[in-house]
Amino acid sequence: MPALDVEGLRKRYGGLLAVDDVSFEVAPGELFGILGPNGAGKTTSLEMIEGLRCPDAGRITILGLDAVRRRRQVQERIGVQLQAQALWPDLTVSETLRLFASLYRRRLPLATVLERFALADKAGALVKHLSGGQKQRLAVATALVNDPDIVFLDEPTTGLDPQARLSFWGLIAGMREEGKTVILTTHYMEEAEALCQRVAIMDHGRIIALGSPRELVSNLRFENTIEAQLEGDVGMEALSVLPAVRRVSRGDGTYFLHSNDVAASLAGLIQLAGRDGFVVQALQVRTATLEDVFISLTGHRLRD
C-alpha cells in the first residue's frame, strides 16, 4: 500500500486553475520531491494533501486513510513544515517545541528533538534571537515532535546559505534512513538530484514529468550542456545547426547548447563566432541535469 496516493487533484482560485489533475503515489520510506518554479502549484498541492486546504476535486489517501474525511486521524501521523512557518518570537526554543508537541498524543522526548536538530544549547533562547538557520532548524523540528510516519517539507532550505543548506540535506537524508516517508518541495534542482529517489516536476499546475532523477535525465536526447555568454548578433537558428547540438535555448543572457559531442559543438561555435562576428565572453560545460529536463519540457529555465 502506498504511503501517499493522490489522484486527480484540482484547485481553482477564480479564473486561475492552480492545480490541474495532479496524480502520483509515494511508497513507504521513499524520499519524494515535487519540483517546479514559484507559482507551479507545489505549495497548493501540498496544503491540500496536508489538510490545510480543501480540494475542488480529487482523492487523497494517506497511510490507507481518506485524508479529507479522516483528517484528524491523518494529522496525528504526519509532520508538516510550512513554507512560511509561524514561530512565536517571544517563546523559547523549548517552549515552542512543547507547544507543538501538546497538539499530539504521540510525542518524542524534548531532549531527543533538541539534540537531533543541534538546538540543545539554544533550548532557553528566545526565537527572536535565533539566526536564520537556527529558526529554520526549529521550524523543521516542530514537524518531528510527534515522531510522524510521513514528513512534509515545503521549501525547507529557501534563503539559507550554501553551508546551512548542506547541513539540512544531512537532516533530510537522515529522516529517510530512519524509515520515514518524506515529501519535499523545492525549486533547487540540485537539491532534488542529491536527495530524492523520485521526483515530480510541476509547471502551471500540472505534473509534466515523473520518475527518478537518473531516469528523467537519461531520457534526454543529449548528454551535456554548454552554457555560453555571447555578445553581438547571434542567430538561434545558426546555433541550432552546430555539430552535435540537439537543442538551443536562451535565458538571463546565456545561451544553452545541448550537445552529444562537446568538442564538436565547441569547435563549431568558435568557427561560427569568427564568421558572424559575435564574441564568446564565457563558456561552461556540464553534464545534463534535472534543470535541462525542465528546459527541454518547458522551453525556459526553472528560475527565469
Secondary structure, DSSP 8 states (H G I E B T S, - for coil): --SEEEEEEEEEETTEEEEEEEEEEE-TT-EEEEE--TTSSHHHHHHHHHTSS--SEEEEEETTEETTTTHHHHHTTEEEE-TT----TTSBHHHHHHHHHTT-SS---HHHHHHHTT-GGGTTSBGGGS-HHHHHHHHHHHTTTT--SEEEEESTTTT--HHHHHHHHHHHHHHHHTT-EEEEEES-HHHHHHH-SEEEEEETTEEEEEE-HHHHHHTSS-SEEEEEEEES---HHHHHTSTTEEEEEEETTEEEEEES-HHHHHHHHHHHHHHH--EEEEEEEEE--HHHHHHHHHSS-TT-
